[in-house]
Amino acid sequence: MAAAAAAAVSTVSAISNHVAAGHLFAAIDALPACSGSSLLPAELYASLLRLATSRRSLAAARRIASHLASSSSSVPSTSSSITATFLFNRAIQSLAACGSFADARDMFDAMPRRDGGSWNAIISAASRAGKSAEALSLFTDMNSVGIWPKDSTLASVLACCAERLDLNGAQQLHGHIAKRDFQSNVILGTALVDVYGKCFLLADARRAFDDILQPNDISWNVIIRRYLVAGMGDMAVQMFFRMVWAGVRPLLYTVTHAMLACRDNCAIKEGRCIHTFVLRHGYEHHVHVRSSVVDMYAKCGKIDAAQRLFNLAPMKDVVMSTSIVSGLAACGRVADAKRVFDGMEQHNLVSWNAMLTGYVRSMDLTGALDLFQQMRQETKEIDAVTLGSVLNACTGLLDLGKGEELHAFALKCGLFSYPFLMNALVRMYSKCGCLRSAERLLLVEMGSERDRHSWNSLISGYERHSMSEAALHALREMQSETIPSQPTFSSALAACANIFLLKHGKQIHAYIIRNGYEIDDILRSALVDMYSKCRLFDYSTRVFESGLSQDVILWNSMIFGCAYNSKGDYGLELFDEMRKQGIRPDSVTFLGALVSCISEGHVGLGRSYFTLMTDEYSIVPRMEHYECMIELLGKHGYMVELEDFVDHMPLEPTTAMWLRIFDCCREYGNRKLGERAAQRINESKPLTPVIFIESTPDYECSDSDDVDESMPLREADEAGEDRYSHCEP
């Protein structure tokens, strides 16, 4: 007997020495064979389990738990049984901490006797392992056997409710906590704040926070984080300042959350205050905080400050670099963004998307497609945002082939289900004139996913491609399932203007007023254009004068409306007035002014406007401007000036221009220029060659002036309509 006792003492001593030396598996190998006579000292098992847990060694934890279970299976005494239960609880915790909740659950189920610690251990293990449903089920079983949970157990169960967004369960637990007067407990109070915040009951979350007597840094972090995620950035910033005033030092992530809240709310003043706090309290050395500061300045439009901080940063991680790329691209500095992008050691999906978006916004659409090709070569990471940006580039370039490739790629990658991506496809097909595909996509494939943006794209496509009746029919179909928006009416009014449907245009105008839509500058432009083309000039004037506006497109619509209705002098007055008001005319404005000069015979004024356009406003003349100048000079007999203008044109006149020049030369007797025009016309191989014969009665064209006069007006009209492409959603 004495020898056995001595051997047991020697074994315990050897195991203790191995544990003290950190030799985990040597200690386990020294465990005696399980005779069932007695347990080893509880402190020894506890030490072994602690060492296994610290090493995260599941194999060691399993061997210790197995030895414990075998040794305790035949222990008869109550005190030994209590000790065994304590050790089983430790084994459950160790197995779970080493990553095997299944082993922990098997150990729990095999326990001959359980106490509150057993339930607390297995519920906490289930919660940490993400087994929220199982944790809640265990908590119900625990209550059914009459065991009161500890505050840590309640916190674990609340975390499970938060993960499952189980508001009802959380409220029941809250009542349980209130009955036991646990509300002031900082752990439980913080858990309540978290679960209510995740369920977006921020008022309840705030009340739970206010019930905590002394909230710690984690409590403050949770309430600030929940306000940020809920889109209440102003409250997140306010709570951050309250935290500082309360003397609680913020966690790194709390500072980051506060900075993100300032970014989301464009709260640059508060962001600068937090930046000062960061510098004074030594947070600037942490890369996450520094990245959030750079991101805040970039998103708030202070890109120079953001770039300065970025350049001074000793280490530039992918998050910070992506922030500065996104900020530079968003403010149009795409070249600078590309330099930073090219200097990044690695690119993530966000940085690729930021660059693509920057190219599209700056209208460098070819650059966007080139970057997408580079992206395809460097990474396989592509999401719906990527494809949406590239589709917008294809839409702008009217590149139907590339758009169809992206459609097939989206189907292959399983990204086609995103509504905004389907809308981008409808817009691409509509704008590229592939309206059958747009119809099939909208009416068949999208189904219930289609919305007003989908319909707007289709209606705009119909109008753009001279299918005005189809556009109005689509509007009626749209109204049966969704509510139209201002862009819908802009396209519908343009359709009415194209085919002179005054009655339908008036009905749309009445519908807009009756249903309380805001008539913004885009709608006013469309109304002015519709009434002008339908020859109700008084109505268009009334709409134009219904409010002050600095929108150049609205003024352009009115100036062209004057030309349509033989009110060219009034149009020229409007041109002078808009310049007096400081509204910068664009190429379409000058086109309208030139058309007005043609109709009113103001040759000198037209020539001065053409010079003004290039010299003062640095606008490069388009083909339509040259056509107008040829019409202006030729129609009114300025042959010398016409010849000089043609000689100094930076481009070769088109066949249509030479035909007009030829007609004017025949009418006003300019043989030299007329023969030159005839030569250029015949070089284009017309069906009927022309010969310049001055003042020949056989060449009668009594209506030529009227026909030719309308030609630049129609082309100016088309150019003006192109300007309304921004009305699309």
Order of alpha helices (4+ residues) and beta strands (2+ residues): alpha-alpha-alpha-alpha-alpha-alpha-alpha-alpha-alpha-alpha-alpha-alpha-alpha-alpha-alpha-alpha-alpha-alpha-alpha-alpha-alpha-alpha-alpha-alpha-alpha-alpha-alpha-alpha-alpha-alpha-alpha-alpha-alpha-alpha-alpha-alpha-alpha-alpha-alpha-alpha-alpha
